[in-house]
Amino acid sequence: QGAVFGPGDKMAVIDDQGTVSIWDLSDIRSPRPLGSPQIVHEGIVFDAIFSPNGACVGSVGFSDHSADILTDPDAEPVNLLGHKEKVVALAFLTPSPGLDSSLVPCGTDMVATISADGMTLIWNIGPAYEYQALVAHSKPVTQIAFSPDHKGERYLVTGSEDGTAQIWSVESFRRLGSTNPGQGIEDVDFSPDGEMFVTAGMDGTAKLWQTSSLTLRLPPIKGQQGPIYTAAFRPPAGEQIATGGSDGSAQLWNSRTGEPIVEDYWHLSTAVNSIDFNNDGTRMIVGSADGVSHIVNLVSREVITLPIAVSDVVYDAVLGSD
């Protein structure tokens, strides 16, 4: 049901059988598995993401209420237990300028997990994996994102079924504010410069918010039918955002004007559950509810359907930045 990019032409595929498998996409038409698929959860694996240095893959499970950190394709994962209900997403912190990333296996010292229990847990990556709980939402938290360094500050945004996005300081973990409530939020993402973030909502809109003031930068973007499940800024400058939703469409928009990029529209046979870009923004991966992931070359407009089969639904996939 989803897809995201990770460093070095790698992709991680997860499914509803509890497995995470990592693939080498150097030859995009003939993906090669790296190691054996790892059974890391009981039942559905709902989200996965590569760490900043690409050495680790984090995943979350619905049934076992846990998050796992896989440091090697053939290694036993580190199991993070702290939530009381299903865990739905996780995010790695962008490394601070003073951090020697070579001293930490994942290239960062912090990861966050969110759950239907309404809590956000901030974990220190290390021998103890201790966590701090952030509680602000009245309903399940649905998505989370860390900002890049923005004028010496780093932020965390959480989106929830309560219709709000909450902003937190990474340094103090103090809640800085909330967006005005609306319908449930399905996805959040920061722009590459941290100046703004986007929310994707059940009301069928994508909204661009000013990080510092939590005010709308533009009127809500609406052009797709039904709920918007995913939204992401296109690197490197974030001048476009991509949205995907229940109507099976994926669309690029101008993030400064809110206007659609007419030639950048794709329609799939089932709902689009996730969209992600590689680091230079030349490729986009689209994950759909039929268990298929599609890579779009945004230069040539070529669309490649990945020949990777799983036992059933693909819930997420993460692809390489190169």
VOPAGU-2260 file (C-alpha; in pm, 1 decimal, decimal comma):
REM VOPAGU-2260
SITE   aa  ch    i         X         Y         Z
SITE  GLN   A    0       0,0       0,0       0,0
SITE  GLY   A    1     293,3     238,4      15,0
SITE  ALA   A    2     638,2     326,4    -103,6
SITE  VAL   A    3     931,2     547,4       3,7
SITE  PHE   A    4    1292,7     597,6    -100,9
SITE  GLY   A    5    1604,8     521,0     103,6
SITE  PRO   A    6    1975,2     587,7      35,5
SITE  GLY   A    7    2183,6     400,2    -216,0
SITE  ASP   A    8    1928,9     252,5    -458,9
SITE  LYS   A    9    1770,0      49,6    -181,7
SITE  MET   A   10    1404,5     -21,2    -122,0
SITE  ALA   A   11    1231,7    -188,5     170,8
SITE  VAL   A   12     904,7    -371,7     110,2
SITE  ILE   A   13     665,2    -461,6     389,8
SITE  ASP   A   14     344,6    -665,4     386,2
SITE  ASP   A   15      57,7    -796,5     596,5
SITE  GLN   A   16     248,3   -1112,1     690,2
SITE  GLY   A   17     485,4    -926,5     923,6
SITE  THR   A   18     789,2    -925,1     694,6
SITE  VAL   A   19    1037,4    -658,7     584,8
SITE  SER   A   20    1255,5    -724,9     280,2
SITE  ILE   A   21    1528,3    -497,3     143,6
SITE  TRP   A   22    1598,6    -474,1    -229,3
SITE  ASP   A   23    1878,4    -335,5    -445,1
SITE  LEU   A   24    1737,2    -131,1    -734,0
SITE  SER   A   25    2063,5     -62,1    -920,2
SITE  ASP   A   26    1892,4    -235,3   -1212,8
SITE  ILE   A   27    1544,4     -96,7   -1167,2
SITE  ARG   A   28    1388,1    -351,8   -1402,0
SITE  SER   A   29    1542,8    -644,6   -1218,1
SITE  PRO   A   30    1544,0    -574,8    -841,5
SITE  ARG   A   31    1777,7    -791,9    -633,7
SITE  PRO   A   32    1697,3    -891,4    -274,0
SITE  LEU   A   33    1953,1    -800,3      -7,4
SITE  GLY   A   34    1946,0   -1077,5     250,9
SITE  SER   A   35    1639,3   -1279,2     339,8
SITE  PRO   A   36    1298,1   -1130,5     428,1
SITE  GLN   A   37    1277,8   -1074,1     803,2
SITE  ILE   A   38     966,7   -1154,0    1005,7
SITE  VAL   A   39     966,4    -856,4    1240,5
SITE  HIS   A   40     600,4    -821,5    1339,7
SITE  GLU   A   41     294,7   -1030,5    1408,9
SITE  GLY   A   42      50,2    -951,5    1129,9
SITE  ILE   A   43      37,7    -627,8     933,2
SITE  VAL   A   44     349,8    -412,1     898,1
SITE  PHE   A   45     199,7     -69,1     840,7
SITE  ASP   A   46     492,9     167,9     789,2
SITE  ALA   A   47     866,4     158,8     723,7
SITE  ILE   A   48    1141,0     413,6     672,1
SITE  PHE   A   49    1518,0     419,4     625,3
SITE  SER   A   50    1738,4     600,3     876,5
SITE  PRO   A   51    1930,0     908,8     753,0
SITE  ASN   A   52    2243,8     707,8     667,8
SITE  GLY   A   53    2047,2     420,4     514,6
SITE  ALA   A   54    2199,4     165,2     752,4
SITE  CYS   A   55    1877,7      98,0     946,6
SITE  VAL   A   56    1515,9      34,6     857,4
SITE  GLY   A   57    1245,3     114,1    1110,5
SITE  SER   A   58     903,9     -52,1    1088,5
SITE  VAL   A   59     582,1     -54,3    1289,1
SITE  GLY   A   60     320,1    -322,5    1346,5
SITE  PHE   A   61     -55,0    -311,0    1391,3
SITE  SER   A   62    -111,2    -629,9    1587,4
SITE  ASP   A   63     192,7    -643,6    1816,5
SITE  HIS   A   64     183,5    -272,3    1919,2
SITE  SER   A   65     557,6    -243,1    1854,5
SITE  ALA   A   66     821,1     -73,2    1642,6
SITE  ASP   A   67    1135,1    -250,0    1521,6
SITE  ILE   A   68    1475,1    -119,7    1412,0
SITE  LEU   A   69    1652,6    -346,4    1161,6
SITE  THR   A   70    2024,2    -264,0    1151,1
SITE  ASP   A   71    2120,6    -533,6     899,0
SITE  PRO   A   72    1918,5    -735,1     642,5
SITE  ASP   A   73    2014,3   -1059,3     818,3
SITE  ALA   A   74    2027,0    -935,4    1179,0
SITE  GLU   A   75    1770,0    -968,1    1454,6
SITE  PRO   A   76    1574,0    -642,2    1487,0
SITE  VAL   A   77    1565,5    -425,6    1798,7
SITE  ASN   A   78    1210,8    -434,1    1937,2
SITE  LEU   A   79    1063,6    -111,5    2081,6
SITE  LEU   A   80     771,2    -173,9    2318,4
SITE  GLY   A   81     594,9     117,8    2482,3
SITE  HIS   A   82     259,1     174,8    2312,8
SITE  LYS   A   83     -66,6      24,5    2435,0
SITE  GLU   A   84    -237,2       8,2    2094,9
SITE  LYS   A   85    -141,6     -37,8    1729,3
SITE  VAL   A   86     164,4     158,3    1615,1
SITE  VAL   A   87     105,2     334,6    1283,7
SITE  ALA   A   88     421,8     527,5    1189,4
SITE  LEU   A   89     774,4     622,6    1287,2
SITE  ALA   A   90    1030,9     885,2    1189,2
SITE  PHE   A   91    1406,4     923,6    1236,1
SITE  LEU   A   92    1539,3    1259,1    1354,6
SITE  THR   A   93    1756,6    1454,2    1113,1
SITE  PRO   A   94    2104,0    1448,2    1277,3
SITE  SER   A   95    2204,0    1761,4    1465,1
SITE  PRO   A   96    2505,4    1951,3    1323,5
SITE  GLY   A   97    2720,5    1855,0    1624,4
SITE  LEU   A   98    2642,7    1482,8    1615,8
SITE  ASP   A   99    2920,2    1247,7    1501,6
SITE  SER   A  100    2691,6    1017,4    1302,9
SITE  SER   A  101    2967,8     757,8    1271,6
SITE  LEU   A  102    2925,8     684,1    1642,8
SITE  VAL   A  103    2559,1     583,2    1611,9
SITE  PRO   A  104    2455,9     287,0    1395,1
SITE  CYS   A  105    2159,4     457,4    1227,6
SITE  GLY   A  106    2329,0     793,8    1165,8
SITE  THR   A  107    2103,8     965,3    1420,0
SITE  ASP   A  108    2035,2     932,1    1791,3
SITE  MET   A  109    1657,6     961,6    1796,4
SITE  VAL   A  110    1345,4     799,0    1649,7
SITE  ALA   A  111     978,1     876,5    1715,0
SITE  THR   A  112     680,6     640,4    1705,3
SITE  ILE   A  113     307,6     717,4    1706,2
SITE  SER   A  114       7,3     507,3    1792,5
SITE  ALA   A  115    -368,7     476,9    1810,7
SITE  ASP   A  116    -325,9     527,4    2186,1
SITE  GLY   A  117    -283,5     899,8    2110,1
SITE  MET   A  118      78,3     910,1    2227,0
SITE  THR   A  119     402,4    1002,4    2055,1
SITE  LEU   A  120     707,7     825,6    2198,6
SITE  ILE   A  121    1055,0     973,9    2144,6
SITE  TRP   A  122    1323,7     702,7    2168,9
SITE  ASN   A  123    1696,6     749,1    2223,3
SITE  ILE   A  124    1877,6     513,7    1986,9
SITE  GLY   A  125    2130,9     333,5    2200,0
SITE  PRO   A  126    2181,1      36,6    2429,4
SITE  ALA   A  127    1881,6     122,5    2651,4
SITE  TYR   A  128    1638,4     264,3    2391,1
SITE  GLU   A  129    1462,4     474,6    2657,1
SITE  TYR   A  130    1165,6     686,9    2557,8
SITE  GLN   A  131     980,5    1004,9    2649,0
SITE  ALA   A  132     603,9    1031,2    2592,9
SITE  LEU   A  133     432,1    1332,1    2433,2
SITE  VAL   A  134      55,0    1353,3    2476,1
SITE  ALA   A  135    -156,2    1623,5    2312,1
SITE  HIS   A  136    -408,6    1465,8    2074,1
SITE  SER   A  137    -757,3    1359,5    2175,8
SITE  LYS   A  138    -772,8    1083,8    1912,0
SITE  PRO   A  139    -521,8     843,5    1750,6
SITE  VAL   A  140    -206,3     998,0    1602,4
SITE  THR   A  141    -181,6     909,9    1233,2
SITE  GLN   A  142     148,4    1051,0    1105,9
SITE  ILE   A  143     467,6    1222,6    1218,6
SITE  ALA   A  144     761,1    1409,7    1065,7
SITE  PHE   A  145    1080,5    1578,6    1185,4
SITE  SER   A  146    1185,2    1904,0    1021,9
SITE  PRO   A  147    1533,5    1971,8     887,6
SITE  ASP   A  148    1737,0    2231,2    1075,9
SITE  HIS   A  149    1546,8    2560,8    1039,7
SITE  LYS   A  150    1727,9    2873,9    1158,7
SITE  GLY   A  151    1895,5    2672,9    1432,9
SITE  GLU   A  152    1572,1    2502,5    1540,4
SITE  ARG   A  153    1427,1    2159,9    1469,0
SITE  TYR   A  154    1061,2    2071,1    1495,7
SITE  LEU   A  155     836,3    1769,0    1517,9
SITE  VAL   A  156     486,2    1769,4    1368,5
SITE  THR   A  157     217,8    1514,5    1454,6
SITE  GLY   A  158    -113,1    1470,6    1270,5
SITE  SER   A  159    -419,6    1307,3    1418,8
SITE  GLU   A  160    -771,7    1186,0    1361,8
SITE  ASP   A  161    -875,3    1477,3    1585,1
SITE  GLY   A  162    -812,6    1700,5    1281,6
SITE  THR   A  163    -517,0    1892,6    1424,1
SITE  ALA   A  164    -144,7    1904,0    1358,0
SITE  GLN   A  165      67,9    1974,2    1666,0
SITE  ILE   A  166     414,9    2132,8    1650,3
SITE  TRP   A  167     682,1    2045,1    1906,0
SITE  SER   A  168    1034,8    2169,9    1976,6
SITE  VAL   A  169    1286,1    1887,5    1929,6
SITE  GLU   A  170    1527,1    2045,5    2178,2
SITE  SER   A  171    1277,9    2073,9    2467,3
SITE  PHE   A  172     987,0    1857,0    2345,1
SITE  ARG   A  173     760,4    2141,5    2444,8
SITE  ARG   A  174     440,2    2176,5    2243,9
SITE  LEU   A  175     456,7    2504,8    2052,3
SITE  GLY   A  176     106,5    2512,3    1909,6
SITE  SER   A  177    -165,0    2350,9    1703,1
SITE  THR   A  178    -337,1    2409,0    1370,7
SITE  ASN   A  179    -707,5    2487,3    1371,1
SITE  PRO   A  180    -910,4    2164,2    1394,2
SITE  GLY   A  181   -1063,5    2011,7    1082,4
SITE  GLN   A  182   -1131,9    1662,7     956,7
SITE  GLY   A  183    -885,2    1382,9    1030,1
SITE  ILE   A  184    -524,9    1417,8     908,2
SITE  GLU   A  185    -373,6    1125,5     717,6
SITE  ASP   A  186     -19,6    1249,4     642,0
SITE  VAL   A  187     228,6    1528,2     722,8
SITE  ASP   A  188     557,2    1636,3     564,6
SITE  PHE   A  189     800,4    1927,4     605,9
SITE  SER   A  190     942,1    2128,7     318,5
SITE  PRO   A  191    1318,8    2081,8     264,5
SITE  ASP   A  192    1391,9    2421,8     424,4
SITE  GLY   A  193    1155,0    2363,8     719,0
SITE  GLU   A  194     965,3    2686,1     643,7
SITE  MET   A  195     634,1    2506,1     597,1
SITE  PHE   A  196     465,1    2170,2     625,5
SITE  VAL   A  197     179,7    2000,4     442,3
SITE  THR   A  198    -111,2    1802,3     583,8
SITE  ALA   A  199    -322,5    1554,2     385,8
SITE  GLY   A  200    -678,6    1519,0     508,2
SITE  MET   A  201    -992,1    1310,7     506,1
SITE  ASP   A  202   -1173,2    1620,6     377,3
SITE  GLY   A  203   -1002,4    1570,9      39,4
SITE  THR   A  204    -761,2    1863,4      73,6
SITE  ALA   A  205    -391,2    1921,5     119,2
SITE  LYS   A  206    -304,2    2223,2     332,5
SITE  LEU   A  207      23,7    2414,9     340,4
SITE  TRP   A  208     107,0    2567,1     679,0
SITE  GLN   A  209     368,4    2821,6     786,2
SITE  THR   A  210     582,6    2645,2    1048,1
SITE  SER   A  211     649,9    2954,0    1260,1
SITE  SER   A  212     293,6    3086,7    1278,3
SITE  LEU   A  213      81,5    2775,6    1210,4
SITE  THR   A  214    -122,1    2976,2     960,9
SITE  LEU   A  215    -220,9    2862,7     612,3
SITE  ARG   A  216      17,8    2971,9     336,7
SITE  LEU   A  217    -246,2    2911,8      67,7
SITE  PRO   A  218    -613,1    2820,6      43,8
SITE  PRO   A  219    -658,5    2441,8      78,9
SITE  ILE   A  220    -555,3    2248,6    -230,7
SITE  LYS   A  221    -838,4    2037,4    -367,5
SITE  GLY   A  222    -853,0    1858,5    -699,6
SITE  GLN   A  223    -890,8    1491,6    -620,3
SITE  GLN   A  224   -1206,7    1303,7    -528,3
SITE  GLY   A  225   -1232,6    1165,1    -176,4
SITE  PRO   A  226    -979,7    1157,8     109,5
SITE  ILE   A  227    -612,7    1244,6      50,5
SITE  TYR   A  228    -398,5     971,0     205,3
SITE  THR   A  229     -48,6    1099,8     133,3
SITE  ALA   A  230     139,2    1423,2      59,7
SITE  ALA   A  231     510,2    1490,4      12,5
SITE  PHE   A  232     735,8    1779,8     -87,9
SITE  ARG   A  233     949,8    1721,6    -395,6
SITE  PRO   A  234    1323,3    1772,1    -330,0
SITE  PRO   A  235    1556,6    1944,8    -351,8
SITE  ALA   A  236    1380,2    2282,2    -324,5
SITE  GLY   A  237    1026,7    2177,6    -230,6
SITE  GLU   A  238     872,2    2389,9    -505,0
SITE  GLN   A  239     619,5    2115,0    -573,5
SITE  ILE   A  240     417,9    1876,6    -360,3
SITE  ALA   A  241     266,6    1543,7    -458,9
SITE  THR   A  242     -64,8    1414,7    -330,8
SITE  GLY   A  243    -236,6    1078,6    -363,6
SITE  GLY   A  244    -566,2     948,3    -240,7
SITE  SER   A  245    -867,0     723,6    -247,2
SITE  ASP   A  246    -957,2     802,8    -609,1
SITE  GLY   A  247    -637,3     633,8    -732,4
SITE  SER   A  248    -472,3     951,8    -855,8
SITE  ALA   A  249    -128,3    1100,4    -793,2
SITE  GLN   A  250     -85,2    1470,4    -871,0
SITE  LEU   A  251     194,7    1726,7    -849,5
SITE  TRP   A  252     113,1    2083,8    -740,2
SITE  ASN   A  253     302,9    2412,0    -730,7
SITE  SER   A  254     369,3    2465,9    -359,4
SITE  ARG   A  255     389,9    2844,9    -402,0
SITE  THR   A  256      60,6    2894,3    -587,0
SITE  GLY   A  257    -138,5    2577,0    -519,2
SITE  GLU   A  258    -193,0    2527,8    -892,3
SITE  PRO   A  259    -176,8    2173,8   -1039,7
SITE  ILE   A  260     112,6    2075,0   -1267,3
SITE  VAL   A  261    -112,3    1958,9   -1551,1
SITE  GLU   A  262     134,4    1720,4   -1715,1
SITE  ASP   A  263     220,2    1556,5   -1382,3
SITE  TYR   A  264     -93,0    1351,3   -1318,5
SITE  TRP   A  265    -123,0     974,8   -1296,4
SITE  HIS   A  266    -424,1     754,0   -1232,2
SITE  LEU   A  267    -400,1     401,9   -1089,9
SITE  SER   A  268    -664,8     134,4   -1057,9
SITE  THR   A  269    -674,5     148,6    -676,4
SITE  ALA   A  270    -615,2     400,6    -397,4
SITE  VAL   A  271    -272,9     567,6    -367,7
SITE  ASN   A  272    -150,9     511,7     -12,7
SITE  SER   A  273     199,2     657,4     -22,2
SITE  ILE   A  274     424,6     879,0    -231,4
SITE  ASP   A  275     793,4     952,5    -184,0
SITE  PHE   A  276    1083,6    1102,9    -379,3
SITE  ASN   A  277    1451,4    1028,6    -410,2
SITE  ASN   A  278    1688,9    1297,5    -282,9
SITE  ASP   A  279    1723,9    1494,9    -606,3
SITE  GLY   A  280    1353,7    1477,3    -689,8
SITE  THR   A  281    1400,9    1306,8   -1026,4
SITE  ARG   A  282    1211,9     992,6    -927,2
SITE  MET   A  283     887,1     937,6    -742,0
SITE  ILE   A  284     759,8     609,6    -604,2
SITE  VAL   A  285     386,1     555,5    -572,0
SITE  GLY   A  286     240,2     275,5    -362,1
SITE  SER   A  287    -115,7     160,7    -423,5
SITE  ALA   A  288    -371,7     -54,1    -244,1
SITE  ASP   A  289    -339,6    -339,7    -495,3
SITE  GLY   A  290       6,0    -424,7    -357,6
SITE  VAL   A  291     195,4    -270,9    -652,4
SITE  SER   A  292     461,4       2,1    -643,9
SITE  HIS   A  293     531,1     226,2    -943,1
SITE  ILE   A  294     843,4     435,4   -1001,0
SITE  VAL   A  295     791,7     751,5   -1205,9
SITE  ASN   A  296    1091,4     911,1   -1378,0
SITE  LEU   A  297     994,5    1278,3   -1355,8
SITE  VAL   A  298    1243,9    1373,6   -1627,8
SITE  SER   A  299    1142,5    1125,2   -1898,4
SITE  ARG   A  300     787,8    1062,9   -1764,7
SITE  GLU   A  301     853,3     688,7   -1787,6
SITE  VAL   A  302     655,5     478,8   -1537,9
SITE  ILE   A  303     800,0     146,4   -1423,5
SITE  THR   A  304     589,9    -104,2   -1232,6
SITE  LEU   A  305     821,4    -289,7    -997,5
SITE  PRO   A  306     826,0    -665,9   -1056,4
SITE  ILE   A  307     827,4    -748,6    -685,4
SITE  ALA   A  308     559,9    -987,4    -561,1
SITE  VAL   A  309     457,7   -1027,2    -198,2
SITE  SER   A  310     215,2   -1264,6     -33,8
SITE  ASP   A  311     -65,2   -1011,2     -25,9
SITE  VAL   A  312     -96,2    -635,3      25,3
SITE  VAL   A  313     219,7    -421,0      16,7
SITE  TYR   A  314     177,8    -165,1     293,4
SITE  ASP   A  315     495,4      36,6     239,3
SITE  ALA   A  316     817,4      43,9      44,4
SITE  VAL   A  317    1124,4     264,2      76,6
SITE  LEU   A  318    1349,7     341,9    -220,2
SITE  GLY   A  319    1707,6     468,6    -274,4
SITE  SER   A  320    1814,7     832,4    -291,5
SITE  ASP   A  321    2069,5     782,7    -568,6
